[in-house]
Amino acid sequence: MAPLVLNGMALVYFEQGQWKEAEALYLVVVEKRKQLLGDDHPDTLRSMGNLAATYRKQGQRKEAEALQVVVMEKSKQLLGDDHPETLTSMGNLAVTYWNQGQRKEAEALEVAVMEKCKRLLGDDYDRLSPYPTYER
């Protein structure tokens, strides 16, 4: 089955709170996208981020953190520090840090994301930013 279809099915499971089912599909999606597109393709990184979110939802915070660090670093390298996908990956890692009690690390990332959004979006930051609050 195509990664796009599997990804859609995994998203449905994720939205329904069926974390194990979502995890199983996201694992397949990540592997297929690595094979088809390579480790550094934005779609592969996005799928890795989805898998990390699934880990976080299941309380597998160390697994989530490890994957999110890879996604963030590769996004910075490939897409740039100000790219929306990079900012999203930074925000997601901040949530994981927060949930692990790593408040200083979480705050540093959140502040960096907000400052970049303010700089990039200007006066429209509050209205246009996809980062007004983080899931806790």
N, C-alpha and C positions, 0 to 999 in steps of 0.2 A: 504494500500500500504506500502511496506517496506521502512524503513527510508533511506536506501541507494538510492533507486529510487527517493524518495521525495527530498533528499539532492541534487541529480543531477539536478532535475528539478529546484530547488531553485537557484542553481548555474547558470543555464542558464538565469533565470530571472535577477539575480544579474549582470551578465556580459552584459546583454542588457539594464541595467539601469532601469529595472522595479522593483523598490524597494518595493512597497507595496505587489506585488505578491510574491517576494522573502521572505519578512518578514512573510507573512502568512504561507508559506511552512516551513520556518525555525522554526517558533513557533511549528508547528506540529512535526517536526523532533526532536527538543529538548525534547519535552514531551515524544515522543515515546522512544527515547534513554534513558531518565531518567527511564522510566518504565521497559525497557528491560535490560539495562546495569547498571543502577544506576547513581547517581549524579556525582560520582567521576571517571567515566570511561573516558579515553582519547577521545573516539569518542564523548561522550556527551559534554566534554569541548570544543572540536573542533567545534561542532555544535553551542554551546553557543557563541563562538568567531565569527562564521559566522553571527549569528543573531545580535551580537553587531556591526559588520561592516555594516550590513544593516541599523541599527539604525543611525549609524554615517553618512552614505550616505544621509539619509533623514533629517539630521540636528537635530536628537534626541540625542544630545551629552550626556546629563545627563544619559539617559537610557543606551547608549553605554558604558559610563564610569563605571556605576554601574556593568554591566555585565562583562566588561573587567577586573575589579578589582577582581571579583570572579574567573574568569578563570585564571588570573595570579597567585593569591594566591594558588588556588588548584593545578595548574601545578607545582608550586615551591614545595609544600608539597608532591605531589604524584610522580612527575617525577624528581625533583631536579632542582637546580638553573641553571645548565648548559645544560639542555635538550633543543634541538631545539624548541620544542613546547612551552616551558617556555620562551625562548628568543623571539619567535614570539609574544607571548601574551604581553610581555613587550614592544616590538616595536609597537604593535597595540595600546596599552594604551598610549604610548608616542604620537602617531599621534592624538589621541583624545584630550589629554591634550593640544597639540600644537594648534589644531583647536579651542579650548576654550580659548586660550590666556594664558594658564598656562605654560608659557615658561620655567620656572625653573624646574618644575616637568617633563616636556617633555625632557628637556636637560639631567636631571639626569638619566632618564631611557635610553635615547639614548646612553649616554656615557657608562652606565653599560653594555648595550647590545654589543656595539662595543668593549669594553675592554674584555668581555668574549669571543667574537668571535676571537679577536686577540690572546688571550691566548690559546684558543682551536684549532685554525687553523694555528697559527704561521705565517710564511712568506707567506703562501697561502691565507691569510685573504682576500685580495682585489679580488682575483680570485674566491674563493670558498664561500664566505659569502653570504647568501641570504638577507643580510641587508645593501647593499651599500648605498641606499637612501630610504627615507621614502616618502610615498605619502603625499602630502600637499594639 
